[in-house]
Amino acid sequence: MSTQIAVVGGGAWGTALANAAAAAGHDVTLWLRDAEAAACLEGARENARYLPGVPLHPRIRATARAQALETAGIVLMVTPAQTLRGVLADLGDVIARDAAIVLCAKGIERGSDAFMSAVAAEVRGTEAPVAILSGPSFAVDVARGLPTAVTLAAADAALAARLAAALSGPTLRVYHTDDVRGVEIGGAGKNVLAIASGIVAGRGLGDSARAALIARAFAELMRFARAYGGRPETLMGLSGLGDLVLTASSPQSRNFAFGQRLGAGASPQDASGGKLAEGAFTAAALVDLARARNVEMPVAQAVAAIIAGEASVDAVVAALLARPLKGEAE
């Protein structure tokens, strides 16, 4: 059954998800804040800035008119984690109260240390239907219709199943779960740990070191998830291990590329290359939350220290190698 879907955010991921939703048989409104950018996207039928060479699906209409969101039954919020609160507040009067909000940013809000679902609950109210979409997915793959599988989580299992069915299409397979916190932790945490993997690569420490780091980083993520109520099987799935494997091993990942430049000697300010790396903002919040529940996360702490300018890459590597030997399960 066709559903009116809105996508808020006209970057690479927003455009890719709009294409995927349209391919699944829905009419899609792609909303951009900038009127000129929206008109250009609608006229060219291509997001030349973020996804050059990938045409917009015919069922997508790009616009900057907020009122165009009023009739959407499903709204995908594809904005950076640090701006989600403001964008939701700005659009609060036009998005229907019973519309399902699907949060597509992978991060933790800096300052409040709030997960994305908590941010949405504060802005929209605890009764508003909210879901999380996460998993191993590069925007260009989804936009081009290459096979991709992700996870959608909602506290209401029936809502999760309905939304997963609506968003699944010919090449995008959406699994569902009611473990919201587990999916959120997997998506946010893997960004920080992918930066660590990039640092190892950029420093030329070898594939053996990087494989070891990814394995130990995943153990950290599992400990953190248990402390905050996430289920182990969720972290072993697409939104945890699957996403970590993808983003910790490919320069296509902004977080991996950010870390790679750090490892090669770039400053945190220069390492972004003008692109958003969510993990750079999430690192400190992740460490704060870990400390609050006495969760040991040395890799995440190392990343946060490097980004904050509190430690050099070489000093952090030396400190990690000097840690006391333990049983692998500890």
Beta strands, then each sheet from edge to edge (+ up, - down):
strand 1: 5-8
strand 2: 28-31
strand 3: 60-63
strand 4: 74-77
strand 5: 100-103
strand 6: 108-109
strand 7: 114-115
strand 8: 130-134
strand 9: 148-153
strand 10: 172-177
sheet 1: 3+ 2+ 1+ 4+ 5+ 8+ 9- 10-
sheet 2: 6+ 7-
end
